[in-house]
């Protein structure tokens, strides 16, 4: 019976019995050190997952922090994997022991991003992982081995609003913010090229069938954005404040690529 209880506790900790297990449950805190719990919100057919500050009775709701689950989970897994690939000697092991440790951690680093979420969570629990959200960074503390001191990894990142959604902008070593591509901007670009095809060649598209001629003309100008701007939107490296709503409110975007970059914040 005790073994059954212990097994059930472990399964619950790993999220095995949850329909949508969350990697960082019980491991993540907000900038004030308050625990964050997984929550869900549905918009149409799409399900959004967040880590949200767990408020104590009497705390104001406007002090809540909300982080997108998928992006913070990928950040944590990738940061731990990157560290495992850069193992340094503490000077106390033999050459053979160090070689084996390097091989083991390199294998773990390669396997970790592709594991199922319950296996990833098991690794994070074994590593005694703690994740703290800061004002403009994420701090990850973990202990990959009983023979090592805890490791602290800090990744520069910040929350960026995308309409009613929230994204996590992560700054890599070259200083350019990288995040998941903005679906609204991607859709806007697709509509722009569909509008151009319709106005220039008469090619119809259900994406734009309900739009007025004036809106189609505005969209068509966006199809002439500089190639590097289009590429940045596709891979998610556009300026943080560049949103579909902002572009549409600008009126006519200039056709000159240099003027476009200046207007849209690419300089």
Secondary structure, 3 states (H helix, E strand, C coil): CHHHHHHHHHHHHHCCCCCCCCCCCCCEECCCCCEEEEEEEEECCEEEEEEEECCCCCCCHHHCCEEEHHHHHHHHHHHHHHHHHCCCCCCCCCHHHHHHHHHHHHHHHHHHCCCCHHHHHHHHHHCCCEEEECCCEEEEEECCCCCCCCEEEEEEEEEEEECCEEEEEEECCCCCEECCCCHHHHHHHHHHHHHHHHHHHCCCCCCCCCCCHHHHHHHHHHCCCCHHHHHHHHHCCCCCCCCHHHHHHCCCCCCCHHHHHHHHCCC
